[in-house]
Amino acid sequence: MTNPTTRALWLAIATLAASVVAATAGLLAWAGGMNPPTAILTAGGAFAGTILLILTAVRFTTGQPE
């Protein structure tokens, strides 16, 4: 996983997946009756949590030392 191209590809995949999760969480929060600022904060939290989870899983599965 030291190849910069591979790392950039994994980052792009993680960002796209996290964006889909964030959009879904924000829309569900808004449809559930939250006001727009709270729904946006919910989406931001979902994005951050998802991207951290994906990047940690990639690092674990590739066996990269800390």
N, C-alpha and C positions, 0 to 999 in steps of 0.2 A: 504494500500500500504506500510505497514511497514515491511512486510515479505521480507527478503533479496532475496529469490528465485524469488519472483514475480518481484522485482525491476530489478534483473539481466536479467530475461526473457524480460521485456519491453526494457531494454537497448540493448539487442541483436537484437530484432525486429527492433528497431529504427536504429541501426547501419546498418543492412542489407538493410533496405529500403533506407537509405541515400546513401549507396554505389551504389545501382542500379541507383538512380537519378543522382549521381555524374558521374558514368560511361557513362550514356546516355548524360548528358550535355557535358562532355569532348569529346565524339565521335562526337556529333553534331557540336560542336565548331570547331573541327579539320576538319570535312568534309565540313564545311562552309568556310574554307580557312584560319583559324587562324593558326599561327605557334604553334608547340607543347608546348612550355612553357606557352603560353597564354591559350591554351586549358586545360592544367593541372591546371592553376590558376582558370579557369572557373569551372572546376570540383571540386576543393577545396571549392570554394564559394558555389556551389550548395550543397555539402556535409554538410558544416557548417549550412547553412540556413535550410536545410531539417531536420537535427537532432535537431536543436533548436526548430523548429516548432512542430515536433512530440513530443518531451519531454514536451514542454509547453502545448500541447493539452492533453497529458496524465495527467499531473498534474492538469489541469483545470477540466477534466472530472471525476477524482477521488475525487475532492473536498479537496485536501490537502491545509492546510493553509500555508501562507508564513512564 
